[in-house]
Amino acid sequence: MAVLVIADHDGSALRDTTHKTVTAAGQVGGDVDILVVGQGAQSVADAAAKIAGVRKVLLAEGAGLGKALAEAVEATVLPLADGYDAVLAPATTDGKNYAPRIAAKLDVAPISDIVEVVAPDTFVRPIYAGNALETIQTSDAKKVITVRSTAFAAAGEGGSASVETVAGGEAPKTTFVGEEMVKSDRPELGAAKIVVSGGRALGSAEEFHAVMDPLADKLGAAVGASRAAVDAGYAPNDYQVGQTGKVVAPQLYIAIGISGAIQHLAGMKDSKVIVAINKDPDAPIFQVADYGLVADYKTAVPELMAALG
């Protein structure tokens, strides 16, 4: 049995989600290979080769592969699929884009967002905004799976896998037009060890940034937001944490002025330590918080900043 992991990277650096997907792949069983799809991604392939438990790294490069277009990734994976029993990818925006297409081309049912591997053909995934877990068993000969990386520990370093070059696919009917990216000196939200999130209670975009940004800078944290805050225009879409945003599981999650709607809890309840600041003692966020402070953020946050020094 062999498993192919599609690497998650930014073109120059391998993301931690790849290490966690390798852990899931090892639990599926068999030899684990990593496919790096990109342009000028030799450094990514070299980093992937150092992950413990990886047999070999396949590097597919080409002018049309730099932006991970679903059609191009699918065209790269399909010729390799005969050699693998399962194809795994992190449940990122890219993974959710190309995995269903690969599954359709292989005529199998995609298995999305797994949080546990019970057996090589049996997996656990969340449903109903994370309020329930379902166990599914597949009879497909090949499996195409996306992995909720926050549910798995990262594979270690120390590997010495070989790197092989394979042919890259093309997307003849699709052209990359452009992208708008928010650049920040802060950690990436999905991979940050500390996340501070603000909710609708902050009242305005100006207040949101005036409160959240200094605190995040003090803690070396990423900034998140509830859907209500994003919908109100207080924060950009890429800050959103929740069922329809990003799923995070940092070491420390600080929720400020967030009530704790189901939609938001689905995206952060796996955080190691959850701190909630809300003046409503009945806010649902306190049901999942490890530490709760019933207070107005206008008082609590300055006190926290002062204590941090």
Order of alpha helices (4+ residues) and beta strands (2+ residues): beta-alpha-beta-alpha-beta-alpha-beta-alpha-beta-beta-beta-beta-beta-beta-beta-alpha-beta-alpha-beta-alpha-beta-beta-alpha
